[in-house]
Amino acid sequence: RKEVEQDPGPFNVPEGATVAFNCTYSNSASQSFFWYRQDCRKEPKLLMSVYSSGNEDGRFTAQLNRASQYISLLIRDSKLSDSATYLCVVNRSVRGTSYGKLTFGQGTILTVHP
Amino acid sequence: GAGVSQSPSNKVTEKGKDVELRCDPISGHTALYWYRQSLGQGLEFLIYFQGNSAPDKSGLPSDRFSAERTGGSVSTLTIQRTQQEDSAVYLCASKLGGGIVDTQYFGPGTRLTVL
């Protein structure tokens, strides 16, 4: 089983739609969580961190459920520019060290069409 | 300010040749990571540097892969006797410290094609 699993999609939605992505992680020692965005043939860029209390940044809302080891990302009022691959990312300390190691999901492809 | 830079941006090589990929992290960032992303795949961790030492090399796929970092700054990933399955985008990321809080910033990647 992969440490971080995402529905690869693709999700094809019209402008203005609301779309939700889900992600599960298997390592209960995971400590911090992120969503990254990766445009075609570009590097990943941090979209937002994910907190247990849930957090919102404009049209984007992220949720974390530690008990279920589940992370979500909700995008409201989709824009054409939201088309990208969304990567679920989990960070944990490597046992015996103080450093963090990111594990990436395979990504969910979103295409927003006019 | 300047972000993470990588060179070359594209590299085409013949099977069996050695290649060197370079990463210049953000100035002052002590942690540096190398990842590989194959077509349609997620990011695969290769190696982590804290300063000049590599406490985690667990992702290097074979002994043909090696990496070093000098002066706590520039890192070089070397692939010896390249194989076609080495074709991928090699991404470097850096972050300020070694803990779990800081954000990783990625470079644009080197697209390696082994013919």
Contacts between the chains, C-beta under 8 A, distances in Angstrom:
chain1	res1	chain2	res2	distance
A	4	B	42	8.0
A	31	B	100	5.4
A	32	B	100	5.6
A	32	B	101	7.0
A	42	B	108	7.1
A	43	B	91	6.0
A	43	B	106	3.9
A	43	B	107	6.2
A	43	B	108	5.3
A	43	B	109	5.6
A	44	B	43	7.1
A	44	B	91	7.6
A	44	B	106	5.3
A	45	B	106	7.0
A	46	B	103	5.3
A	46	B	104	7.7
A	46	B	105	7.9
A	87	B	42	7.2
A	87	B	43	7.4
A	91	B	100	5.1
A	92	B	100	7.0
A	93	B	100	5.6
A	94	B	55	7.8
A	94	B	56	6.3
A	97	B	55	6.1
A	97	B	56	7.8
A	98	B	98	6.2
A	98	B	99	6.0
A	99	B	31	7.0
A	99	B	48	6.8
A	99	B	50	6.1
A	99	B	55	6.6
A	99	B	56	7.5
A	99	B	98	4.2
A	99	B	99	6.7
A	99	B	100	7.5
A	100	B	98	7.4
A	100	B	99	5.9
A	100	B	100	3.2
A	100	B	101	7.5
A	100	B	102	7.9
A	101	B	45	6.8
A	101	B	48	6.9
A	101	B	56	6.8
A	102	B	33	7.6
A	102	B	45	7.4
A	102	B	104	6.2
A	103	B	45	7.3
A	104	B	35	7.9
A	104	B	42	4.8
A	104	B	43	4.1
A	105	B	42	6.0
A	106	B	41	6.6
A	106	B	42	3.9
A	107	B	42	6.0
